[in-house]
Amino acid sequence: MAKKVARKKQDGPPPISRADFLKVMVAAGALPIPEFGFHSNLPMRAYLRLPCVSNSWLGRFQEAPAKLWAALQEPDKVKRKETDATILGSAIHAAILEPDSFKRMYLRAGDCEQELASGKRKGEACGNPGRYFGSAEGWCCGQHKPLTWNTGTIALSGTDYDICLGLRDNCLSKKAQFHNPKARKLLTLKDSDVELTGVWRDPETGEPAKLRADHLSDRVGASTDIKSCLDASRNGFMKTFYDRRYYAQQAHYSEGYEALQRPMRHHYMIAAEKPYPHLIAVYRIVDDVMELGRKEVRLLMKLYHRCMESGEWPGYPSKIMDIGLPSWGEKQLRAAVELEV
Ligand SMILES: [Zn+2]
């Protein structure tokens, strides 16, 4: 229980108790937290609804505690829509990690075959990209809807479908022209687990936390994560690795592996380049960066715990702050101005 702290009377909403926090989460669709441990058959949709600290929670929290609290209360207002890019991301994961289920779940969409009922092209086929395949109607675009369709399948555009196959082959097939043998070696290690959910209690704060591992191998003590990207070159990917906090994600996961008694020595990332010819690069995160990442995760986790205990989720500082230029901008401006003198 939170210690009672004498507080100044303040304006604004009252603090949020832990019980209220959970109530709000349940109202927003949270599922009960499963037993601590690894779970292998949890669909991604269910994973996203577990009310446990994830790397993306910490990322939002880092922007401002208020942003995380708002996102948990009103997921629909904040949720990035399931864009074509996120659908493609999941499809790429399935193609590489679970090629058989990829074949079952994903279809290459044809153009909408439905006859137009009016307009200049009346009587011609619609021709918009297909989204649903009806057993009687064939491809339908969504404007045109089939009566029944197989809801277990997801239609990808021809281009996206080819990206999935290209990346899959360059990861897994020795015969592919631009095959990366190291990726294949990691992904085909015997006795490994794919798409594993981990749920644990953070030992320092007691907060429940979760992870979603792409590929774990106890045999070599390696976790391997697949990241689709536009540029898998070392310089290009390094920037994404930082901007998207992939280092922090892996640090958070490594804490989970340890808490669940399954520590990993190596943290690999398979950078899978979406543009043709779908080249693959494999990176190992250096130990120093893992260490820094873990320090950041510790700081954020403790701050998160403090917000949970106090029931206060602040936004940006409420005082007036000075603003100048980012260091690189100031340097450039100074150089330019001083040259003129
Ligand atoms: Zn149509």
Residues whose N, C-alpha, C, O or C-beta is under 5 A from the ligand:
A	BS01	ZN	C112 Q114 C126 N128 C141 Q143 H144
